[in-house]
Amino acid sequence: MTSAVYTRTDVRGGFPRREGAPDIAANRLAVFWRPLLDLRDSPFTAVRLRAVPVVNAWLRAPERAPRSPFSLIGVPGQRGQVARHAGLDAYGCREPAALAPHLRPPGWQTLVDAIDAFPGLDDHARGLVVFHLAQLSFCDVALRLAGDVRPTGDVTHDWYVLDVGRVLARTGRFDRALPLFAALTESPDPVLATTAVFQWIGHSLRTSGPDAHRFLDLGLARARQVADPLVVSHFSRAVAMLLLRDGDLGGARRHAGLALSFHEAIAPGLPRDENDRCLAELALRIAMRAGDPSEIVACCDRLARADPYCVDVRLQLGAGHAAAGDLRSAAHWFSRAGELGTGAGAVGWFRAAHCFAAAGDPAAAANAMGRCLELDTSAREPRHHLAEALDPAHTSG
């Protein structure tokens, strides 16, 4: 059995193009990824992607659009991965203007026009454009448009700075993002300040840099001034993640409970659906830390109901069932992640292979390793695993 570590010969991954695939109207992967490819909705897509057509509609009249309430943005480069795996290369453009005119729905032209008009847009409209580009995984385009931004104390401008900071963080530029979040915690707008603390905590947990506790007390004080239950739920969730990281399971449960209580006051709609997914994900992490198999399975069921078509959620469901000791269910969810393509799906097939092997099904393990390589030809361990399966005398070196 090969190592459970997944490494690549090319850190960017090798995502092969599929030949002879059906067009987008009858394409299997497009069923799950359609909003990412051409903004059209699908009933079988992740909660995050269901928000894409909504934000695009706001771009048509940004002066009447709300500030985006969504906390989840795209994975950089994911659009290109989907286009390759779906055999829809024409949709794998590096910037919106490069998509052929005959492939553009009306909303796509709205985005292209907004990019062209970007220098003359107000800060609210700029923030919508930056966020929408990130939703579609055009993060580099968004950052190139935005350039170098700094808080000024003007609340509308500073919300725009927050949007830019989120894209910086999503692309791993924490050295630029965290100072922006830190400065925004001093905003006179308690909603912006609380949101900045939420972003600071969430992203600082992903780095080995600044202390995630640095703005905690400030965030707790500012959150008491906020009436929006979605914002307070987001902040309470971040605190729970911080406490969980620190090993304070009881504190994490308390703040997760607070996040849930505020969540229940959020109006029905996509922001609530997205937050429900995030809270279900948090509950699963807490359950896995506690180690109670029955609690883990219950949390997996909750998360599966909240966002069943998300590749990242399916990976978490696989991990949850594996932690509960149910390798067959774990392999099922890892495989279902693999069915959605992308680099994340490749990892799903790889993990499914390990579950199948541990459950005593070497043929299913070999198949899953092969499916992994079909999505990511740069993966080392699946290639070694298959070589060993076909020739037991083979050594991986």
NUGUPA-891698 format. One record per residue (C-alpha): z, y, x; residue in three letters. Coordinates in Angstrom, 3 decimals. Each point is the difference from the previous one (the first is absolute). Example, Ala and Ser with C-alpha at 12.3 -4.5 7.8 and 13.67 -1.06 7.14 Angstrom:
2
ATOM         zz         yy         xx   resn
ATOM      7.800     -4.500     12.300    Ala
ATOM     -0.660      3.440      1.370    Ser
END
This chain:
397
ATOM         zz         yy         xx   resn
ATOM      0.000      0.000      0.000    Met
ATOM     -1.003      3.392      1.393    Thr
ATOM      2.252      3.014      0.238    Ser
ATOM      0.808      1.962     -3.173    Ala
ATOM     -0.929      3.166      1.897    Val
ATOM     -3.375      1.460     -0.994    Tyr
ATOM     -1.913      1.684      2.811    Thr
ATOM     -3.561      1.206      0.459    Arg
ATOM     -2.397      0.115      2.928    Thr
ATOM     -0.989      3.427     -1.401    Asp
ATOM      2.886      2.078     -1.336    Val
ATOM     -2.363      1.551     -2.563    Arg
ATOM     -0.837     -3.431     -1.383    Gly
ATOM     -3.377     -1.661     -0.423    Gly
ATOM     -1.030      0.310     -3.644    Phe
ATOM     -3.365     -1.740     -0.458    Pro
ATOM     -2.679      1.090     -2.461    Arg
ATOM     -0.850     -2.313     -2.832    Arg
ATOM     -3.689     -0.629     -0.639    Glu
ATOM     -1.665     -0.514     -3.385    Gly
ATOM      2.962      1.080     -2.136    Ala
ATOM     -0.447      1.115     -3.633    Pro
ATOM     -0.259      3.735     -0.657    Asp
ATOM      3.088      1.986     -0.873    Ile
ATOM     -0.252     -0.638     -3.748    Ala
ATOM      0.374     -3.776      0.494    Ala
ATOM      1.876     -0.132      3.284    Asn
ATOM      3.195     -2.064      0.121    Arg
ATOM      1.912      2.281      2.379    Leu
ATOM     -1.202      3.122     -1.808    Ala
ATOM      1.852     -1.248     -3.067    Val
ATOM      3.235      0.634      1.897    Phe
ATOM     -1.018      2.963      2.182    Trp
ATOM     -2.445      1.970     -2.190    Arg
ATOM      1.866      3.362     -0.016    Pro
ATOM      0.074     -0.017      3.796    Leu
ATOM     -3.741     -0.607      0.210    Leu
ATOM     -1.419      2.365     -2.628    Asp
ATOM      2.918      1.438     -2.026    Leu
ATOM     -0.699     -2.131     -3.072    Arg
ATOM      3.072     -1.573     -1.564    Asp
ATOM      0.707     -3.710     -0.321    Ser
ATOM      2.653     -1.866     -1.999    Pro
ATOM      0.552     -2.279      3.002    Phe
ATOM      0.925      2.428      2.735    Thr
ATOM      3.194      1.049      1.736    Ala
ATOM      2.194      2.682     -1.554    Val
ATOM     -0.736      2.267      2.967    Arg
ATOM     -3.738     -0.200     -0.652    Leu
ATOM      0.378      0.620     -3.728    Arg
ATOM      1.081      3.516      0.969    Ala
ATOM     -3.281      0.717      1.831    Val
ATOM     -2.091      0.964     -3.072    Pro
ATOM      2.902      2.130     -1.264    Val
ATOM      0.132      2.165      3.122    Val
ATOM     -3.780      0.242      0.057    Asn
ATOM      0.060      1.389     -3.532    Ala
ATOM      2.545      2.617      1.114    Trp
ATOM     -2.457      1.203      2.646    Leu
ATOM     -2.396      1.101     -2.733    Arg
ATOM      2.490      2.641     -1.132    Ala
ATOM      2.653      0.323      2.743    Pro
ATOM      1.370      3.222     -1.515    Glu
ATOM      1.235     -2.074     -2.958    Arg
ATOM      1.003     -3.061      2.011    Ala
ATOM      3.632     -0.926      0.692    Pro
ATOM      1.375     -0.621      3.446    Arg
ATOM     -0.696     -3.653      0.747    Ser
ATOM      3.018     -2.137     -0.945    Pro
ATOM     -1.236     -3.080      1.857    Phe
ATOM      1.806     -1.290      3.078    Ser
ATOM     -2.422     -2.741      1.140    Leu
ATOM     -3.136      0.872      1.973    Ile
ATOM     -2.769     -2.039      1.558    Gly
ATOM     -0.099     -2.181      3.070    Val
ATOM     -2.181      1.676      2.655    Pro
ATOM     -3.276     -1.875      0.359    Gly
ATOM      0.605     -2.287     -2.976    Gln
ATOM     -3.092      1.190     -1.833    Arg
ATOM     -2.234     -1.142      2.858    Gly
ATOM      1.716     -3.390      0.118    Gln
ATOM     -0.522     -0.528     -3.733    Val
ATOM     -3.664      1.040      0.209    Ala
ATOM     -0.651     -2.459      2.836    Arg
ATOM      1.791     -2.934     -1.625    His
ATOM     -1.648      0.696     -3.367    Ala
ATOM     -3.468      0.227      1.534    Gly
ATOM     -0.300      3.587     -1.258    Leu
ATOM     -0.780      1.707      3.297    Asp
ATOM     -1.586      2.977     -1.715    Ala
ATOM      3.458      0.993     -1.258    Tyr
ATOM      1.645     -0.213      3.425    Gly
ATOM     -0.737      3.591      0.993    Cys
ATOM      2.239      1.885      2.420    Arg
ATOM      0.080      3.158     -2.148    Glu
ATOM     -0.741      0.684     -3.674    Pro
ATOM     -3.180      2.008      0.669    Ala
ATOM     -1.521     -3.051      1.731    Ala
ATOM     -0.059     -2.057     -3.208    Leu
ATOM     -3.601     -0.178     -1.232    Ala
ATOM     -0.636      2.300     -2.996    Pro
ATOM     -1.206     -2.836     -2.243    His
ATOM      3.365     -1.780      0.496    Leu
ATOM      2.127      2.998     -0.930    Arg
ATOM      1.690      0.153     -3.390    Pro
ATOM      0.608      3.556     -1.302    Pro
ATOM      3.538      0.054      1.354    Gly
ATOM     -1.240     -0.746      3.505    Trp
ATOM     -2.112      3.136      0.007    Gln
ATOM      3.093      1.915     -1.153    Thr
ATOM      1.768     -1.138      3.164    Leu
ATOM     -2.956      0.856      2.251    Val
ATOM     -0.216      3.466     -1.571    Asp
ATOM      3.742      0.545      0.492    Ala
ATOM     -0.297     -0.928      3.676    Ile
ATOM     -2.862      2.470      0.433    Asp
ATOM      2.063      2.710     -1.712    Ala
ATOM      3.221     -0.873      1.843    Phe
ATOM      0.306      3.179      2.136    Pro
ATOM     -0.015      2.151     -3.155    Gly
ATOM      2.344     -2.132     -2.121    Leu
ATOM      3.564      1.009     -0.714    Asp
ATOM      2.800     -2.104      1.480    Asp
ATOM      0.622     -1.966     -3.188    His
ATOM     -3.636     -1.106     -0.191    Ala
ATOM     -0.027     -0.749      3.734    Arg
ATOM      2.992     -2.260     -0.455    Gly
ATOM     -1.810     -1.935     -2.739    Leu
ATOM     -3.068     -0.435      2.222    Val
ATOM      2.094     -1.203      2.956    Val
ATOM      1.934     -2.436     -2.155    Phe
ATOM     -3.141     -1.299     -1.739    His
ATOM     -1.743     -0.608      3.318    Leu
ATOM      3.042     -1.953      1.189    Ala
ATOM     -0.028     -2.050     -3.220    Gln
ATOM     -3.538     -1.040      0.887    Leu
ATOM      1.059     -0.755      3.614    Ser
ATOM     -1.955      2.987      1.386    Phe
ATOM      3.124      1.084      1.871    Cys
ATOM     -1.821      1.324      3.067    Asp
ATOM     -2.266      2.122     -2.193    Val
ATOM      3.056      1.440     -1.736    Ala
ATOM      1.718      0.878      3.267    Leu
ATOM     -3.145      1.513      1.457    Arg
ATOM     -0.328      2.278     -3.031    Leu
ATOM      3.660      0.984      0.029    Ala
ATOM      0.259      0.775      3.691    Gly
ATOM      3.350      1.188      1.346    Asp
ATOM      2.358      1.041     -2.803    Val
ATOM      3.527      1.413      0.089    Arg
ATOM      2.511      0.887     -2.721    Pro
ATOM      0.158      3.718     -0.825    Thr
ATOM      2.681      0.148     -2.683    Gly
ATOM     -2.607      0.433     -2.742    Asp
ATOM      0.727     -2.917     -2.334    Val
ATOM     -3.604     -0.704     -1.039    Thr
ATOM     -1.172      0.022      3.601    His
ATOM      2.896     -2.150      1.097    Asp
ATOM     -0.787     -2.675     -2.599    Trp
ATOM     -3.447     -0.121      1.588    Tyr
ATOM      1.671     -0.401      3.408    Val
ATOM      1.945     -2.947     -1.420    Leu
ATOM     -3.242     -1.652     -1.125    Asp
ATOM     -1.448      0.400      3.484    Val
ATOM      3.210     -1.345      1.536    Gly
ATOM     -0.195     -3.115     -2.154    Arg
ATOM     -3.514     -0.757      1.268    Val
ATOM      1.103      0.619      3.580    Leu
ATOM      2.813     -2.489     -0.474    Ala
ATOM     -2.288     -2.530     -1.703    Arg
ATOM     -2.229      0.048      3.077    Thr
ATOM      2.938     -0.438      2.388    Gly
ATOM      0.113      3.584      1.229    Arg
ATOM      3.770      0.182     -0.420    Phe
ATOM      0.398      2.475      2.843    Asp
ATOM     -1.822      2.544     -2.169    Arg
ATOM      1.165     -1.140     -3.452    Ala
ATOM      3.764     -0.194      0.475    Leu
ATOM      0.400      3.597      1.247    Pro
ATOM     -1.881      1.187     -3.100    Leu
ATOM      2.314     -1.967     -2.284    Phe
ATOM      3.011      1.315      1.899    Ala
ATOM     -1.110      3.618     -0.435    Ala
ATOM     -0.707     -0.536     -3.704    Leu
ATOM      3.564     -1.171     -0.657    Thr
ATOM      0.923      3.697      0.251    Glu
ATOM     -2.309      1.003     -2.868    Ser
ATOM      1.530      2.179     -2.734    Pro
ATOM     -1.583     -2.410     -2.503    Asp
ATOM      2.535     -2.843     -0.440    Pro
ATOM     -2.721     -2.379     -1.214    Val
ATOM     -2.080      0.579      3.133    Leu
ATOM      3.058     -0.204      2.250    Ala
ATOM      1.149     -3.277     -1.605    Thr
ATOM     -3.496     -1.451      0.238    Thr
ATOM     -0.164      0.990      3.674    Ala
ATOM      3.272     -1.833      0.661    Val
ATOM     -1.379     -3.030     -1.840    Phe
ATOM     -3.075      0.076      2.220    Gln
ATOM      2.087      0.565      3.137    Trp
ATOM      2.259     -2.975     -0.678    Ile
ATOM     -2.808     -2.324     -1.077    Gly
ATOM     -2.202      0.698      2.999    His
ATOM      2.739      0.305      2.596    Ser
ATOM      1.044     -3.543     -0.917    Leu
ATOM     -3.409     -1.095      1.289    Arg
ATOM      0.492      1.561      3.421    Thr
ATOM      2.485     -0.275      2.816    Ser
ATOM      0.229      3.773      0.071    Gly
ATOM      2.321      2.445     -1.812    Pro
ATOM      3.146     -1.171     -1.741    Asp
ATOM     -0.802     -0.763     -3.637    Ala
ATOM      3.474      1.250     -0.980    His
ATOM     -0.688      3.485      1.305    Arg
ATOM     -0.845      1.607     -3.360    Phe
ATOM      1.835     -2.410     -2.291    Leu
ATOM      2.842      2.331     -1.015    Asp
ATOM     -2.448      2.848     -0.552    Leu
ATOM     -2.150     -2.242     -2.175    Gly
ATOM      2.986     -1.097     -2.078    Leu
ATOM      0.949      3.640     -0.602    Ala
ATOM     -3.530      1.127     -0.867    Arg
ATOM     -0.653     -2.999     -2.269    Ala
ATOM      2.874      1.159     -2.224    Arg
ATOM     -2.029      3.152     -0.691    Gln
ATOM     -3.076     -1.941     -1.133    Val
ATOM     -0.721     -0.748     -3.645    Ala
ATOM     -3.104     -2.132      0.536    Asp
ATOM      1.133     -3.657     -0.274    Pro
ATOM     -3.011     -1.267      1.971    Leu
ATOM      0.914      2.115      3.023    Val
ATOM      3.645     -1.048     -0.102    Val
ATOM     -0.991     -3.643     -0.423    Ser
ATOM     -2.263      0.273      3.062    His
ATOM      2.800      1.529      2.039    Phe
ATOM      2.585     -2.587     -1.121    Ser
ATOM     -2.444     -2.747      0.948    Arg
ATOM     -0.340      1.446      3.498    Ala
ATOM      3.771      0.099      0.386    Val
ATOM      0.207     -3.635     -1.101    Ala
ATOM     -2.597     -0.971      2.615    Met
ATOM      1.947      1.847      2.671    Leu
ATOM      3.268     -1.712     -0.908    Leu
ATOM     -1.732     -3.368     -0.143    Leu
ATOM     -1.357      0.608      3.492    Arg
ATOM      3.554      0.759      1.139    Asp
ATOM      1.327     -3.237     -1.481    Gly
ATOM      1.930      1.679     -2.841    Asp
ATOM     -1.078     -2.373     -2.748    Leu
ATOM      2.483      1.350     -2.532    Gly
ATOM     -1.077      3.592      0.600    Gly
ATOM     -3.643     -1.004     -0.248    Ala
ATOM      0.648     -1.664     -3.351    Arg
ATOM      1.829      3.082     -1.318    Arg
ATOM     -2.783      2.395      0.905    His
ATOM     -2.650     -2.420     -1.253    Ala
ATOM      1.917     -0.001     -3.281    Gly
ATOM     -0.016      3.808     -0.021    Leu
ATOM     -3.733     -0.011      0.675    Ala
ATOM     -0.485     -2.361     -2.930    Leu
ATOM      2.160      2.105     -2.344    Ser
ATOM     -2.103      3.089      0.712    Phe
ATOM     -3.154     -2.091     -0.265    His
ATOM      0.866     -0.871     -3.576    Glu
ATOM     -0.191      3.709     -0.903    Ala
ATOM     -3.573      0.378      1.332    Ile
ATOM     -2.674      0.410     -2.663    Ala
ATOM     -2.378     -2.961     -0.465    Pro
ATOM     -3.162      0.153      2.087    Gly
ATOM     -1.319     -0.673      3.477    Leu
ATOM      2.777      1.811      1.939    Pro
ATOM      2.539     -2.195     -1.772    Arg
ATOM     -2.100     -3.136      0.613    Asp
ATOM     -0.291      0.826      3.699    Glu
ATOM      3.723      0.663      0.307    Asn
ATOM      0.746     -3.249     -1.837    Asp
ATOM     -2.017     -1.852      2.631    Arg
ATOM      1.866      1.760      2.836    Cys
ATOM      3.407     -0.751     -1.512    Leu
ATOM     -0.938     -3.635     -0.559    Ala
ATOM     -1.030     -0.178      3.650    Glu
ATOM      3.356      1.490      1.027    Leu
ATOM      1.892     -2.468     -2.186    Ala
ATOM     -1.813     -2.878      1.690    Leu
ATOM      0.892      1.302      3.458    Arg
ATOM      3.653      0.246     -1.000    Ile
ATOM     -0.055     -3.502     -1.481    Ala
ATOM     -1.586     -1.421      3.145    Met
ATOM      2.670      1.661      2.101    Arg
ATOM      2.717     -1.465     -2.272    Ala
ATOM     -1.597     -3.450      0.294    Gly
ATOM      0.538     -1.254     -3.566    Asp
ATOM     -3.075     -2.115     -0.898    Pro
ATOM      0.376      0.466     -3.759    Ser
ATOM      0.243      3.790      0.388    Glu
ATOM     -3.024     -0.003      2.314    Ile
ATOM     -2.116     -1.927     -2.501    Val
ATOM      1.053      2.302     -2.845    Ala
ATOM     -0.966      3.029      2.078    Cys
ATOM     -3.331     -1.626      0.883    Cys
ATOM     -0.707     -0.453     -3.689    Asp
ATOM      0.803      3.651     -0.643    Arg
ATOM     -2.247      1.198      2.820    Leu
ATOM     -2.856     -2.272     -1.110    Ala
ATOM      0.133      1.564     -3.460    Arg
ATOM      0.110      3.529      1.416    Ala
ATOM     -3.127     -0.164      2.213    Asp
ATOM     -1.719     -3.409     -0.072    Pro
ATOM     -3.345      1.065      1.504    Tyr
ATOM      1.274      1.735      3.152    Cys
ATOM     -0.668     -1.826      3.270    Val
ATOM      3.208      1.328      1.575    Asp
ATOM      2.073     -1.068     -3.003    Val
ATOM     -1.464     -3.490      0.188    Arg
ATOM      0.999     -0.190      3.655    Leu
ATOM      3.542      1.004     -0.923    Gln
ATOM      0.095     -2.608     -2.750    Leu
ATOM     -1.016     -2.627      2.530    Gly
ATOM      2.747      1.134      2.351    Ala
ATOM      2.522      0.004     -2.823    Gly
ATOM     -0.744     -3.535     -1.137    His
ATOM      0.046     -1.174      3.617    Ala
ATOM      3.454      1.573      0.408    Ala
ATOM      1.105     -1.835     -3.158    Ala
ATOM     -1.159     -3.281      1.548    Gly
ATOM     -2.967     -0.591     -2.342    Asp
ATOM     -2.870     -0.485      2.436    Leu
ATOM     -2.514     -1.014     -2.662    Arg
ATOM      0.534      3.219     -1.958    Ser
ATOM     -0.049      1.953      3.242    Ala
ATOM     -3.338     -1.545      0.963    Ala
ATOM     -1.332      0.785     -3.475    His
ATOM      0.774      3.715      0.280    Trp
ATOM     -1.127      0.284      3.606    Phe
ATOM     -3.278     -1.644     -1.016    Ser
ATOM     -0.375      2.404     -2.914    Arg
ATOM      0.437      2.861      2.442    Ala
ATOM     -2.767     -1.533      2.097    Gly
ATOM     -2.294     -0.125     -3.033    Glu
ATOM      0.029      3.810     -0.087    Leu
ATOM     -1.568      0.340      3.460    Gly
ATOM      0.805      2.719      2.597    Thr
ATOM      2.096     -0.382      3.138    Gly
ATOM      3.087     -0.465     -2.156    Ala
ATOM     -1.711     -2.873     -1.777    Gly
ATOM     -0.793     -1.609      3.347    Ala
ATOM      3.702      0.064      0.811    Val
ATOM      0.633     -1.532     -3.430    Gly
ATOM     -2.208     -2.999      0.757    Trp
ATOM      1.673     -0.383      3.394    Phe
ATOM      3.467     -0.077     -1.565    Arg
ATOM     -1.189     -2.337     -2.736    Ala
ATOM     -1.172     -2.379      2.726    Ala
ATOM      3.460     -0.117      1.528    His
ATOM      1.548     -0.697     -3.401    Cys
ATOM     -2.479     -2.803     -0.700    Phe
ATOM      0.640     -1.509      3.426    Ala
ATOM      3.788      0.170     -0.446    Ala
ATOM     -0.393     -1.617     -3.436    Ala
ATOM     -1.917     -2.915      1.537    Gly
ATOM     -3.558      0.900     -1.035    Asp
ATOM     -1.990      0.361      3.247    Pro
ATOM     -3.396      0.069     -1.742    Ala
ATOM      1.015      2.971     -2.157    Ala
ATOM      1.426      1.652      3.115    Ala
ATOM     -3.307     -0.429      1.846    Ala
ATOM     -1.919      1.394     -2.967    Asn
ATOM      2.269      3.047     -0.156    Ala
ATOM     -0.385      0.623      3.735    Met
ATOM     -3.756     -0.149     -0.443    Gly
ATOM      0.153      2.444     -2.913    Arg
ATOM      2.019      2.328      2.219    Cys
ATOM     -2.734     -0.033      2.638    Leu
ATOM     -2.622      0.710     -2.663    Glu
ATOM      1.780      3.310     -0.616    Leu
ATOM      1.033      0.824      3.569    Asp
ATOM     -2.007     -1.584      2.792    Thr
ATOM      2.304      1.553      2.624    Ser
ATOM      3.048     -2.065     -1.048    Ala
ATOM      1.199     -2.134      2.917    Arg
ATOM      2.463     -2.458     -1.543    Glu
ATOM     -2.231     -1.366     -2.801    Pro
ATOM     -2.732     -0.772      2.526    Arg
ATOM      2.496     -1.850      2.204    His
ATOM      1.450     -1.831     -3.007    His
ATOM     -3.417     -1.279     -1.106    Leu
ATOM     -0.909     -1.050      3.528    Ala
ATOM      3.223     -2.000      0.236    Glu
ATOM     -0.531     -1.523     -3.443    Ala
ATOM     -3.465     -1.239      0.952    Leu
ATOM      0.993     -1.065      3.519    Asp
ATOM      3.702     -0.818      0.455    Pro
ATOM     -0.512      0.048      3.760    Ala
ATOM     -1.015      3.650     -0.198    His
ATOM      2.464      2.477      1.444    Thr
ATOM      0.000      3.626     -0.983    Ser
ATOM      0.583      1.201      3.531    Gly
END
